[in-house]
């Protein structure tokens, strides 16, 4: 028996406060945690260009860019600046021989061994991804990627894009995630925005026999007030009733593109209020770097994803939405991998200098993109924007390299930690306490979600059973093993 000083009444009084102290996100707002897989990117393309097979065509363009400017795994590693890439062979024949040896399980000797294995693994995964599922999330854009057009023209494009979505649904050719970005609900274009939404959804439901694509979302740009989010939620409520769709079927993504999206007029953090205004529909918050930096009066020459103002905004988003289950997405790189010279049909071929200019432009943009994606991943942003199909090789390479580089050390730490039943441990020179366990497990959960490794590979690396990985809880794994 142990003596205590709190009476049952005093204990009940203290505990009663906990029941009223849950965050607002427990009551309303987020649905992001409902789906385990978060797409690693969102590709934005003008609504007037969308076709049922757009994703497949984007993959073909990405593969062509890879074949032209980085025709083997060693060239791709050098283009991106992967660790140890300078030690890899430069000749095509030598690179092919090394790739064959690696595929056969024959690791090269010397310092080039680890860089070669990483470069080959990344390249193979990128090629497979671009051929199998080149786009994970696609947004049919009626805003910046579309522009301001006559009303009858936007009406026609909204209906045409919806019919193409229905064709893609029937053919099974759509990406796993799909949606549209409407214009903002600012005073100037609110009516146009909701009309486009109405035409698109009405046409889609009629053409598809009453179905929506899985995980369909409407992206709302330039949000500055909760009333704009509420207006969109009201419109979706009415559309779902009119079209016979289940209530809440259509998800909302918020774009953080202005300082007003982050802070209210009295200095309070605005994001939780914006999420609550969505009444349970909100699944994601996407950062728009260029509108945001412009709203901070930063000149165009200095508007980029690595600007300190963007770091601040992204971190405020993380802090404000921590624990909400919302997916966070970084913005787009501002330099695209577009070759400056193009050969015209029937015209003169490109000169060696022009071909070299093209390669330098594409590789330079790839390396910039790779750096932006790596920086986002290190900061806890696992999704970002892509605006051009030739960006896809760098996007996937950055994601895969991020996880594959750290897999051995992280797996060793996780295995050691679980074996010691979550007591504080020292693995090598790294101190781990109980708060680290979930972070170590999350590394593998994210790697599987991003396609950097399969569930079976993660289980083999960590020594965990597949059902333990699916629990997604370090605490549950330890409790089960302790029992």
C-alpha positions, -999 to 999 in steps of 0.1 A, spaced: 0 0 0 12 35 -8 0 67 8 -16 94 -14 -28 129 -6 -54 135 -33 -90 127 -24 -111 110 -51 -131 142 -55 -99 163 -60 -86 138 -86 -119 138 -105 -119 176 -105 -84 177 -120 -92 151 -146 -124 167 -156 -105 196 -171 -88 173 -196 -121 164 -212 -127 200 -223 -92 206 -234 -90 188 -267 -78 209 -296 -103 223 -321 -91 198 -347 -107 170 -327 -141 187 -332 -139 199 -368 -116 205 -397 -93 178 -409 -98 146 -427 -62 141 -440 -54 112 -416 -81 91 -432 -59 81 -461 -25 66 -452 -8 75 -485 1 111 -491 11 119 -527 47 131 -530 36 159 -554 8 177 -571 11 184 -608 -7 216 -620 -18 220 -656 -41 244 -674 -77 231 -676 -78 238 -714 -50 212 -719 -63 184 -698 -71 151 -715 -80 116 -701 -45 104 -709 -26 135 -697 -8 116 -669 5 90 -694 17 117 -718 35 136 -689 53 104 -681 64 99 -717 78 135 -718 97 129 -685 112 97 -698 123 114 -731 140 142 -711 158 116 -690 169 96 -721 182 128 -738 200 145 -709 209 117 -685 209 84 -706 223 62 -678 223 59 -640 258 75 -636 249 105 -658 217 110 -639 236 108 -606 261 134 -618 233 157 -631 216 157 -597 248 158 -576 241 126 -557 268 117 -531 299 102 -547 286 107 -583 319 121 -595 335 86 -588 311 69 -612 321 61 -648 314 86 -675 313 63 -705 280 47 -716 295 13 -719 313 14 -685 281 26 -669 261 -2 -685 286 -28 -673 285 -14 -637 247 -14 -638 247 -50 -648 271 -60 -621 250 -41 -595 218 -58 -607 235 -91 -604 245 -84 -568 282 -78 -575 291 -47 -557 322 -28 -570 352 -25 -548 365 6 -532 350 40 -524 326 39 -554 306 10 -540 280 29 -519 275 58 -543 271 33 -572 245 13 -553 226 44 -544 227 59 -579 216 26 -595 187 21 -570 175 57 -575 177 55 -612 159 22 -615 131 33 -592 126 66 -612 124 47 -645 99 23 -630 78 51 -615 77 71 -647 66 41 -667 41 28 -643 26 58 -624 42 90 -635 18 113 -617 4 108 -582 -18 138 -579 -30 161 -607 -48 194 -604 -69 207 -634 -62 244 -630 -86 272 -637 -65 298 -620 -29 309 -627 -23 280 -651 -54 290 -671 -58 327 -668 -87 350 -674 -108 341 -704 -142 350 -718 -170 334 -698 -183 312 -726 -148 299 -732 -143 289 -695 -177 273 -694 -167 252 -724 -134 242 -709 -150 233 -676 -174 209 -693 -148 195 -716 -124 188 -687 -151 170 -668 -159 148 -698 -122 139 -701 -121 130 -664 -151 107 -669 -133 91 -699 -102 86 -677 -123 70 -650 -137 45 -674 -103 37 -689 -86 35 -655 -60 60 -666 -63 87 -640 -37 93 -612 -46 81 -577 -54 116 -566 -72 142 -588 -89 175 -584 -95 210 -598 -82 244 -587 -109 271 -591 -103 308 -591 -102 326 -557 -134 336 -540 -123 372 -538 -149 398 -549 -137 401 -585 -140 364 -595 -161 346 -569 -191 341 -591 -170 329 -620 -152 305 -596 -184 289 -584 -199 287 -618 -169 268 -631 -171 244 -602 -208 239 -608 -204 232 -645 -175 209 -640 -191 188 -613 -226 187 -630 -210 175 -663 -187 150 -645 -215 134 -626 -237 131 -657 -209 117 -678 -196 92 -652 -230 79 -641 -229 96 -607 -194 89 -596 -164 110 -586 -127 100 -589 -113 87 -556 -99 114 -533 -113 142 -554 -104 176 -541 -112 213 -549 -82 236 -543 -91 271 -531 -64 297 -539 -55 330 -523 -75 324 -491 -76 355 -469 -107 350 -447 -128 321 -432 -159 333 -450 -143 323 -483 -138 288 -471 -173 287 -456 -187 299 -490 -170 270 -508 -182 245 -482 -218 259 -486 -215 255 -524 -203 219 -521 -231 211 -497 -256 223 -522 -239 206 -552 -237 173 -534 -275 174 -526 -284 185 -561 -262 158 -577 -271 129 -554 -235 127 -540 -228 116 -504 -224 145 -480 -188 155 -476 -176 135 -506 -157 165 -521 -126 175 -502 -111 210 -499 -74 220 -501 -64 255 -489 -37 275 -505 -15 296 -482 -5 324 -505 -8 356 -485 2 368 -450 -35 370 -442 -37 332 -446 -13 329 -417 -22 357 -394 -55 374 -387 -60 412 -383 -52 411 -345 -21 390 -350 -37 356 -342 -28 326 -362 -55 323 -389 -50 288 -402 -70 269 -376 -100 291 -382 -97 286 -420 -96 248 -415 -127 249 -391 -146 269 -417 -143 239 -441 -165 219 -417 -146 187 -419 -138 188 -456 -102 202 -454 -75 176 -461 -44 198 -470 -27 231 -470 -5 240 -499 21 268 -498 22 292 -527 57 307 -525 55 334 -551 22 350 -542 33 348 -506 67 365 -511 51 391 -533 26 399 -504 58 404 -482 70 430 -508 99 408 -518 111 416 -554 108 391 -582 145 384 -584 145 371 -548 113 351 -548 122 315 -544 115 285 -522 147 288 -502 140 324 -491 139 329 -453 103 343 -456 92 310 -471 109 291 -443 90 312 -418 57 306 -435 62 269 -438 71 266 -402 40 286 -391 19 262 -412 35 232 -394 30 246 -359 -5 258 -366 -16 225 -381 4 201 -360 -17 171 -350 -45 180 -373 -39 152 -398 -38 177 -427 -12 171 -454 12 200 -460 26 207 -494 55 229 -505 53 251 -535 69 250 -570 104 257 -582 107 288 -603 132 275 -629 118 248 -652 139 222 -671 130 235 -705 156 234 -733 161 268 -749 167 254 -784 143 232 -804 148 216 -838 120 223 -862 106 196 -884 123 199 -918 148 224 -904 185 222 -896 195 200 -868 208 215 -836 244 224 -834 267 209 -808 267 242 -790 229 243 -789 227 207 -777 251 216 -749 231 247 -740 200 225 -738 217 200 -715 230 227 -693 196 243 -689 178 211 -681 205 197 -658 207 230 -640 170 231 -634 171 194 -623 198 202 -597 178 232 -584 146 211 -582 165 183 -565 178 207 -539 144 222 -533 128 188 -527 156 176 -504 153 208 -484 115 204 -481 119 168 -470 145 177 -444 120 203 -431 91 178 -428 73 187 -460 67 154 -480 47 169 -509 54 197 -533 43 211 -567 55 202 -601 46 224 -631 65 207 -660 68 169 -668 106 172 -671 106 180 -634 93 145 -625 127 127 -627 143 151 -603 112 150 -580 112 112 -577 150 110 -575 151 134 -546 124 115 -527 140 81 -532 175 92 -524 164 109 -492 150 77 -479 175 53 -494 206 72 -481 194 70 -445 178 36 -444 207 15 -429 215 38 -400 178 44 -393 169 7 -394 198 -1 -369 186 26 -345 150 14 -347 159 -23 -342 182 -14 -312 155 8 -297 127 -18 -299 150 -45 -285 155 -24 -254 118 -18 -250 119 20 -255 144 27 -228 169 55 -236 197 40 -257 229 51 -274 234 37 -309 268 46 -321 271 82 -311 234 90 -312 213 92 -281 177 80 -284 150 85 -259 114 74 -260 102 104 -280 125 93 -309 108 59 -314 79 72 -334 101 94 -355 123 64 -364 92 44 -374 78 73 -393 108 73 -415 99 39 -428 62 46 -430 70 77 -451 94 57 -473 68 31 -481 41 58 -487 65 76 -510 74 45 -530 111 46 -520 107 10 -507 80 -16 -505 63 -27 -473 82 -60 -475 116 -42 -479 108 -20 -449 98 -51 -428 130 -68 -438 152 -38 -430 136 -31 -396 128 -66 -384 92 -56 -380 63 -77 -391 41 -62 -418 11 -59 -394 34 -40 -370 42 -15 -397 5 -12 -404 -2 -3 -368 18 29 -375 25 32 -337 59 27 -320 42 26 -287 19 -2 -298 48 -22 -312 67 -20 -279 37 -28 -258 29 -59 -280 65 -71 -278 67 -65 -241 35 -85 -235 
